[in-house]
Amino acid sequence: MIKNFRHKGLEAFFHNGSKAGIQPHHAGKLRLLLSALDNAKHLEDMNVPSWKLHALTGNMAGHFALTVNGNWRLTFTFDGKDSELVDYQDYH
């Protein structure tokens, strides 16, 4: 289950479908990723090849990333069976 968000636009999109804080053309993929993340019981549940799940390093150590499109990633931490600090960012 998603416990909290870092990105307020992504949080609004998740709760009420508002595209105001996200790239509108990412809405379909984000809806899919967020739904899967909210239902994931284990980190491995997110390891779909096309989503390119990977651990981050450096100041983002402990976080994981999923590819949305191009340089855009959905990043999060996973604690037990809950995801936290869910963010949407262009980090390259």
C-alpha positions as CSV (number, residue, x, y, z in Angstrom):
1,M,0.0,0.0,0.0
2,I,1.2,3.5,-0.7
3,K,1.7,5.3,2.6
4,N,2.7,8.7,1.5
5,F,3.9,10.8,-1.4
6,R,6.7,13.4,-1.9
7,H,5.2,14.8,-5.1
8,K,1.9,16.6,-4.4
9,G,0.8,16.5,-8.1
10,L,1.3,12.8,-8.2
11,E,-0.7,12.4,-5.0
12,A,-3.6,14.4,-6.4
13,F,-3.5,12.3,-9.6
14,F,-3.6,9.1,-7.5
15,H,-6.5,10.2,-5.3
16,N,-8.7,12.1,-7.8
17,G,-7.3,11.8,-11.3
18,S,-6.1,15.4,-11.5
19,K,-3.4,15.8,-14.2
20,A,-2.5,19.3,-13.2
21,G,0.8,18.3,-11.5
22,I,2.0,15.6,-13.9
23,Q,2.9,15.3,-17.6
24,P,-0.6,14.5,-19.1
25,H,0.9,12.1,-21.6
26,H,2.3,10.0,-18.7
27,A,-1.1,9.6,-17.1
28,G,-1.8,6.0,-18.4
29,K,1.6,4.6,-17.4
30,L,1.5,6.4,-14.0
31,R,-2.0,5.0,-13.3
32,L,-0.7,1.5,-14.0
33,L,2.4,1.9,-11.9
34,L,0.6,3.5,-9.0
35,S,-2.1,0.8,-9.0
36,A,0.5,-1.9,-9.0
37,L,2.6,-0.2,-6.3
38,D,-0.5,0.3,-4.1
39,N,-1.3,-3.4,-4.4
40,A,2.3,-4.7,-4.1
41,K,3.0,-7.0,-1.1
42,H,6.7,-7.4,-1.9
43,L,9.2,-5.3,-3.8
44,E,9.5,-8.2,-6.3
45,D,5.9,-7.6,-7.3
46,M,7.1,-4.5,-9.1
47,N,9.9,-6.3,-11.0
48,V,8.1,-6.3,-14.5
49,P,10.8,-6.2,-17.2
50,S,9.5,-3.2,-19.1
51,W,9.2,-1.1,-15.9
52,K,13.0,-1.5,-15.3
53,L,12.9,-1.6,-11.5
54,H,16.3,-0.7,-10.1
55,A,17.8,0.4,-6.8
56,L,19.2,3.9,-6.6
57,T,22.6,4.9,-5.2
58,G,24.3,8.0,-3.7
59,N,21.9,10.4,-1.9
60,M,19.0,8.3,-3.1
61,A,20.3,5.1,-1.6
62,G,17.5,3.0,-0.2
63,H,15.1,4.2,-2.9
64,F,13.9,2.3,-6.0
65,A,12.9,3.6,-9.4
66,L,10.5,2.5,-12.2
67,T,10.7,3.9,-15.7
68,V,7.7,6.1,-16.7
69,N,8.9,7.5,-20.0
70,G,12.3,8.8,-21.3
71,N,14.0,10.4,-18.2
72,W,10.9,10.3,-16.0
73,R,10.9,7.9,-13.1
74,L,8.6,6.9,-10.3
75,T,10.8,6.6,-7.2
76,F,9.9,5.2,-3.8
77,T,11.1,3.4,-0.8
78,F,9.6,0.0,0.2
79,D,9.3,-0.9,3.9
80,G,7.9,-4.4,4.5
81,K,4.8,-4.3,2.3
82,D,4.3,-0.6,2.1
83,S,5.7,2.0,-0.3
84,E,6.6,5.4,1.0
85,L,8.0,8.7,-0.3
86,V,6.6,8.1,-3.7
87,D,7.9,10.7,-6.1
88,Y,7.7,11.5,-9.8
89,Q,10.9,13.1,-11.3
90,D,13.0,13.7,-14.2
91,Y,16.3,12.7,-12.6
92,H,18.8,12.4,-15.5
